[in-house]
Amino acid sequence: MIFKFIFKKKKKKLNDQSKQEFNINNWMSLTKEERLQIDLNEKNKIMRKKKALLKSIREEYIKIKKKK
């Protein structure tokens, strides 16, 4: 069982690497403007997620502080 667990992990990692290579090939075939636009969209998504996470952390911290 332990060996199955180890080998399944390795298979997943190999699949992830192949997806990354495929994405790199697609990325390089795009024009500069398209790459910039995609990059900007991804940065905006990440920033929204970070802001939401920070907001929830602050709210939880305030709740904990009020309980004391």
N, C-alpha and C positions, 0 to 999 in steps of 0.2 A: 504493500500500500504506500509506503513511504516513497518507493521508487516511482510509482505512478504519479504521485503528487509532484515530485521533482521534475519529471519529464513533461508533465502538463504545463508547468511554469515555463520551461524552456520553449515549448511550442508556441505559447502565447507571445513570448518575447520575439521569436522569429517572425511571427505574423505582424507584429507591430512594426518591426524594422522594414518589412517589405512595403507596408502601407506608407511609411515615411519616404521611402525611395520613390514610390509612385507619386506622392505629393510634390516632391522636389522636382521631378521631371515635368509635372504639370506647371509648377510654379515658374520654372525657367522658360517655358514656352509662352508665358503671358507677356504682354507689353509692360513697359515701366509704369504707365499710368494705371493699368489694371492691378499690378502688384501693390502699388501705393494705396489704391482704393481698398483692396482686400485687407491690407495691413492696418489701415485706419479703422475699418469696421471691426476687426478683431481687437484692436486696442480699446475701442469704445465699449465693446462687450465686456472685456476683462475689467475695465474701470467701473462699469456699472455693478458688476458682481462684487468687486472689492468694496465699493461704497455701501452696498447693501449689507455685506458682512460686517463692516465697521459699525454701521447703524445698529444692527442687531446686538453686537457686542456691547455697545454703549448702553443700549436699553437694558440688557441683562445686568450690566454693572450697576446701573441706577437702581434696579429692583433689589439687588443684593445689598446695596448701600442703605436703602430704605428699611430693609428688614432688620438691620443692626440698630 
